[in-house]
Amino acid sequence: MNINANKFAISTALTFSIFWVVCSLVVMQMPGMSMQASGYMVHSNMANWEWEMSFSGIFYGLLLWSIISGVTAWLLATIYNKLL
């Protein structure tokens, strides 16, 4: 069974877009908890850092993560299909 690389890439980009918006909303509502969780995820003490949340930052982050995730998904499906 082949994976349709284009549909897989689009669905992955949309999924990452949803996650990005949810993550942005969590950071806006609970910045302290989000900073601590992010520190755990990257093995870093982020206590002296602070969040910079702006609508343009959310938009550009969403755009970049959607493009990166879509290209990654397309490449993954293409390589998978070649290996079959």
N, C-alpha and C positions, 0 to 999 in steps of 0.2 A: 504494500500500500504506500503510495507516495503522499507526501504532505504538499499541499498547495502553498508554495513559499510566499506568494503575495498575500493570500488570505491570512496565513499564519503571522506574517509581519504586521499586517494591519490590526489583527486582533491583539497581538502583543503590544503594539503601540497604544491602542485604546486602553488596554488593561493598565499599562504603566501610567497613562494619563489619569485614570481614575485614582490609582494609588497616590500619584503626585498631589492631586487636589485634596484628597483625604489627609495626607501627611501635612500639607500646608495648613489646613484647618486645625489639625491637632497642635501644630507648633504655635499657631496664633492664639489658641485657647489655653494651652498648657505649656508655656515656654520652658519652665524649669524642669518639668518631668521629661520633656522632649530632649532637652540638652543632656540630661543625665542618661537617658536611653541611647542617644546618639553616641555619647562617650563610651558606653558599654560596647556598642556595635563596632567601633573603630579602635578599641583598646586604647583609649586616650582619656586624660583628665581634662575635661572641657569646662571646668569650673570658672576659669577667668575669661572665657570667651562669651560672646553674646550673639543672639540671633539678629539677623537683619532681614526683616520681612517687609517687602513692598509688593504692590500688585505687579509692577513691571518685572521684579525678580521672580515672582510666582509664574508669570506668563512665560518668560524666557527659559526658566527652568523646565516648565512643562513642555515647551517646544523642543528644547534640546534633548530631554529624556525620552520624549516620544520618538524623535528621529533616531536616536541611538538605539533604543529598544527595537524599533521596527527594522532597522538595518541588521541588528544582531539576530533577530528572529528569522529574517530572510536568509541570512548567511547560514544559520543553523539548519534550517529546513533544506536549503540547497545542498549542503554537505551531506546531510542525512540521506537525501534522495540519491546522491551520487554513490553512497556506500551500499545501497540496496542491491 
